[in-house]
Amino acid sequence: MYAKLRGLMLPLALCAGLMGATAAWGALNVNVLDLDGNGDYVTAVDANNLTDFSGGAFTIQAWTFCQNLNSNRPIISKYVEAGDQRSWALIVTNQGQLRAYISGDGTVGNTLMWQTVTSVVTSDVWNHIAFVCDPAAVDKIKFYVNNVECAHTNGAVDPPAALFNSTADVWVGRFLTQYFYGYIDELRITEGALASFPASPLDLPLTPDASTMLLYHFDEALGNVHDHGNIGNPTNLGYLQGGATRRAWDGLGPENDLPLPVSLVALTAAAASQNVTICWITETEIDNLGFHLYRSTNENAGFSRITSSLIPSQGFSSTSHQYEYVDERDLVNGVTYYYKIADVDVNGRERQHETIASATPLAQQLEPGQASQLADYILAQNYPNPFNAATTIHYYLREAGLVRLSVLNLAGEEIALLVNQAQSAGEHSLQFDASAYPAGIYFLRLTGENGYDNIKKMLFLK
């Protein structure tokens, strides 16, 4: 079964997860491509008309909905490193920037890269993305989001006059070992440079013209994928591979985004002495298994999960629900903590929400003339404990200083030195793997400056 591109028969395969959700725009649109970020993608075999563009000019565009930006999210690529078979690729970076690669001969040395200067794509909303390459134009490279041109880097470097005609297959939702997580729709490759694009989810689906090299609507309810790039012959079939799955979304209005497992309307944090109560309210829940909470002492990075198991949810609900969790794990008074929430759906996919709540546990109330006794170091109990065979260790430095973290056996002998260096202020964590040691009782010891010395008991079970 094949998809036809300008008279060339292209086998088209869907690898591991396809379609489902009703699209968020246009009454004529039906479904979108649904990718889980873990090995799902669409593939079509190599064809000359996907690199042999007149004057080297071409345009790639698509509607995209990133579930999160925890890693790079590729939209489409014809780019394989093995054998120097690089042609082109378009991705969304984990910083929300658009990035494009183009090669004139397939080698890494002659592969050029451009990307937007700032973050232009956000998660959990539909964005129309376009990339234009026109070697003959004054502005040879352009990026657009929702029909607005975005400034980019590397503007002084010209793209090649002709793309390398690699033998690489076309991958939708994949670039090397990176995969898209979310939804893609209305994907089109056009020969030549376009200058106007859809700006609203209310716009109708794309239609092919004589310059359309590839057009995927992803509207098929079952089975195969059609390429509509050839006018008058839109029903050439692709085929599915790798246990492709589908997802259906009902009752979606034309002005809405795709429904998410959880619609979060509020996230708050309230502090007490050495604990923080986190409260969140959901408006709706769809196929939701539960929640995890993440914490950091840095608002912009370093979030780690503090829940060992899922916080139970309503599963499926169209009414509002309130949840509460008390964090008492190794909090230090006077330190500000930042919290994020993540929901996990019935397919096991976890999605972190962007909303952040913060709170500062109450500092000590001192009598006049009384000095603060806040510790320079805090060593938390390892978790889990008992454990088999790995456990996580958290510790906190109020100020930068020397850290020596070791593991002792029952005889008081040091069997492992985990840390022995100066470290920055803040929260630190690491894993200790005891699989090479016999089961039994061990001691975790943290020593630091100003005579700090603390020991925690650990129980290793096999």
N, C-alpha and C positions, 0 to 999 in steps of 0.2 A: 504494500500500500504506500502511496506516495503523495507528497505535496508538490505541486507544479509551480516552478518559478521561471518565468520567461521561457517556457518550453523545456526546461530541465526538470527531470523527475527527481524529487528529493525525498528520501525516506524521512519521516518525521516521527519521533518517538517521545513519549512522555515518561520521564524516569521518576518514579516513586510518588508523586502526588499531583493530582490535577483538580481541577475545577470545582466549582460549586457556586459560591455565593452570588446572589443576584446583584448586579452592578448598581452603583449609586447614581447613575445618570442615564438620561435618555430612555424613553419608553421602548425604543427598539433594541436596547441592549438586554442581554439575558444573563450570562454567566461571566465569571472571571477566573483566571488561573490562580489556584490556591497552592502555595508552596510553604513547607514547614521549616525551611532553613537547615535541614539535616539530610541532604542527599537528594532532594526533589529538584527536578529541572526538566526542561523540554529540550530535545535535540533534533536537529535536522542535518542531514549529511551535506558535505561540502558542495557548493555550486559556484561557478565562475561569476554569476551576476551579483553575488554578494560582496565582491571585491573589485570587479571590473567596472567601476563607475566612470562615466565620461568626465574627463578633466579631474578625476579624483574627488569629485564633489558628491557628498551624500548626507542624508539626514536620518537620524534615529529618533523615534518618539514613542512614548507609552504613558499610560496612566499607571501609577504605582501607589501602593499603600504598604508602608513598612510597619510590621508589628512592633519592631524595636530596632535600635541602631547599636546593639551590643557589639556588632562586628560589621565589616564591610558587607553591603548588600548588592550583589551584581544584578544588573538588569539583563544584559545580553552580551555575548562575546563570541568572537571567532579567533581564538587565541590559545595556542598550545605551545608550551616551552620546549617540549621534547622535539628534537629535530628542527628547532627554530621555525616553527609554523605560526608565528604571530601575525595577525592582520589588524584587528581592532577590538576594543572592549569598552563598555560603558558601565560604571558602577556608582553606587552611593556609598560614601565612606562612613565609617563609624562616627565621624564628626558631623555628618549631615551635608558634606560637600559632594558635588558631582565631579567625577573623575573620568577622563577618557585616555585610552592608549591607542596609538596608531604606529604601524611599522611599515617602512618602505622596502625592507628586504627580509623580514622575519627574525633578524638577530636582535639580541637584547641591546647591543650597542647602538643600533639604529631604530630603537623603539622610543617614541616620544610620549610624554605625558603632560596633560593639562588638567587643572581642576579649579573649581570656583574658589575665590579668595576666602569666603566665609561660608558658614553653614546655611544652606538654602532649602534643605529638605528636613521636615520634622516627621516623627513617627505618629501613627494612629490617625492620620488624615490622608485623603487622596491628594496627590500632586501629579500634575501633568509635566513630564520631563522631556526635554528635547536637546539633542546635540547636533550641531551643524558643522560640517567641514567643507570648506570651499577654497582650495589652494590658489584660485585666481582672484579672489576678492581681497579688498583692503583688510577687513577683519576676517581672517581666515578660519578662526575657531570661535564658535559661539555656544553658550549654554542658555537654556531657557527653563524657567519653572513657572507654570501657569501663565504662559505667554509673556513673561517678563524676563528680559535678558539679564544675565548675571555676570558680573566681572570675574575674570579668571586669571590664573598665573601663567607664566611662560609665554606671554603674548609675543615676545620677540622671536620665538622659534616657529618657523614655517612648517606645516605638514608636508609630507612628500607629495609630489605631483601625481603619483600613482600608488595605490595600496599594494602591498605584497599579496599575491594570489596564493595564499596558504592552502594546504590540504585539510586544515582543521575544520571540524564540524561546527555548526552554529549551536550555541547553548543559550537558552533563555532561562534566566535565574541562576546561572552558574558562571564563575570565573575561577579557573584553576581549581582549588579546593574550597572556595568560598561559595556560599549558597544564599539565595534570597529568602527572607522570612516575611511572608505577607501575601499580597495580592498584586497581580499584574494584569492589565487589560489593554485592548486596542493598541497592540504593538505593531509598528509599521517602520519599514526601511524604504526610503525613497532615494532614487538617483537624482542628484541635484541638491541645491541649497534652498530650503524653505525659510520663510521669514514670518509666518503667522501660524499660531497653534491654538488649540482649545484652551480656554482659561477657566472654565467652570464645569463642574460635574453635570450641569444641566445640558451641556452641549451634546449633540447627537453623535453616535459612533462614527468612526472614520470610514470614508469610502475610497475605493481604489481608483487610480488613474493610470495613464500610460507609463508613468515613471515609478509606479509602486512595485518594488522588488519583492516585498514580503509584507503580508498583512494578516495578523492573527486576531480574530474577535474572541476566541475561546468561549464561544456560545454553545458548543455541543453539550447536550445533557448526558450523553453516554458515549463511550468508545473513542471515536477518532477525532482528530483535529484537522480542520480545513484551513488551507491557505487561500486567502482571497486576493492574492497579489496579481492574479491573471484574470482580467475582465472577461466575462462570458464563460468561465470554466472554474467556478468557485468550490467545487465539491471533490477535488482530489483529496484522498484520505491519508492521514497519518495513522500511526498505531501506537498503542500504549505499551510501556514496559515497566518492570520493577514494582509491580503491585500498586499501581496508581490508585489514588483514592479521590473521592468527591465530597463536597460539603455543600448543603443547600441552606440558604437563608430565606426566610419567608417574611412577608409583611414589611418590606423595606421601601420607604418612600423615596422619590427621586432626588430629594434634597439632603438625604442623610448619608453619612458614611456607613460602611459595613458595621453591623452590630458586633460588639466585642463580647468576650466571655463575661466581663464585668464592667459596668458603668459606674465609675467612682465619682462621687459628688463632694466628698469631704475627707480630709485626713488631718488629724490634729495630734499634738503631743503635749502632755501636761506633766511637769516635774514635781517630785517630792524628794525627800532625802534618800539618795542613792537608788532611786527608781524613777522610771518614766512610764506613764500610762498612755498608750497609743490608741486612738479611737478613729475608726473610719466608717463611712456610710456609703452604701451602694444604692443606686437607683434601680438597676436591673441586674440580673445574673442569668447567663445562658451557658448551660453545660459546664458549670464551674465546680471543680473538685474542692478547692480551698485556697488558702492564702499562705504566703511566706512573708516575713518581715526582714528587712535589711537595715543595717546600721553603720554609720561612719562618724568619725570626728572631723571629716573634711566634707563640706557640702558638695564638692565637685568630683570626688573620687574616693576609692577605697571602701566601697560598701561591701559588707560581708553579711551572710545570712545568720540571724540569731535564733531562728526557729528550727528545732530539730525535726519536727514533723509538721504536716499541713494543719493549719487552723481550719476546722470544719466550716463549710459554707452552706448556703441554702440550696446550692445545685442549680435549680432553675426557678427564677422568681421574677415577676414583673412589678413587685412592690419594693419599697425601700426597707433596708435592714441595716442595723448598727452593730458593729463588732468592737471588741475591746481586748487589749493585750497589755499586760504589765511586764515591762522589761526590768529585771533586777540583776542582770548578769554583769557583774564586775563594773558597775558604774562608779564614777568618781565625782564627788560633789565639786561644783564649780567648772566642770567641763561641759561644753555644748555638744550634744549628740544630734545627728541628722538621721531621719528614717524615711525609707521607701517601702512601698507595698508591692507585692507581685501576686498575680492570680495564676492558677494552674487549671487548664481545661481538661475535659475528659480524655483527650488524646495525649495528655502528659506535657503539653506545651506550656511553658512558663513565660509570662509577659510582665515586665516591670513597668509600673506606672511612673510617669515623669514627676508627679506631685511629690514634694518633699516637706516634711514637718520637722521641726526642731524643738529641743527643750534642753534646759540646763538644770540638772539636779541641784537642790538647794545647798548652798555653801554653809559651812559651820557658823553657828551663831556664837560669837565670842563675847565674853565679858570684857569690860574695859581693862586694858593692860594685858589681856590673855593673848598668847601667840598661837597662830594657826598650826595645827598638827597634821596638815595634809601630807601624805606620803609622796616622796619623789618617785617611787615605783609602786606598781600594783601588779601582783601575779595572781591570775585567776585560776580556778580549778580547771584542769583539763576536761574536755568534753568530746565524746562521751567518756564516762568513767563509772563502772568498768568498761574496757574497750577490747576490741579484737579486729584488726591488728594495728590500726592507726587511730590516733586521737589528735584533736586540735588544741593548741595551746595559745592562749591570749595573755598579753601583758601590756602594761601602760606606763609610759614615761611622762612625767609632768614637764620635764625639761630634757633637752638633749644630754646624753651622758653615756658612760660605759655600761655595757650589759654583758653578763656572763650567765648563760642558761645551760644547765647540764642535767643529766639523768643519772641517778645513783641506784645501786642495788641495795638489798637488805643489809649487806656488810658495810655500807657506806662508801663503796668503791664507785668511782665515776666510770660509767660504761659508755656514755655518749656525751659529746660536747656539741650542743645545738647552735649556740650563739656565743661569740667572744669578740665583741667589737663595739665601737661607739655607734650609737643610733640616734635618730632624730626624735623629738618629742612627739607624743601621740600614741595611738593604739597600734600594736603589732601582733601578728599571729603567724603561726607555722604549724606544720604537721609533724608528728613523731611516729615513725613506723617501727613497731617492735617485733615484726615478724621474724627477725633473726635472733631473737632472745627467747629464753624459756618463759613460760607463764609464771606469774607471781606478782609480788608487791614491789613497786619501784617508787623512787622519790624524785620529784621535779624540784630543782633548786635554782633560784634566781638571786644573784648577787649584783650589787651596783655600787655607786658612789655613796659617800657619807655613811658607810657601814651598813647599807641595806642588805638584808639576807632573809629570804623567805623560802619555805619548803612546803610542797603539796604532795600528798600521797596518791599514787596511781595504782590501779589493779588491772593487770593484763591477763585476759582469759584466752585460752585456745580451745 
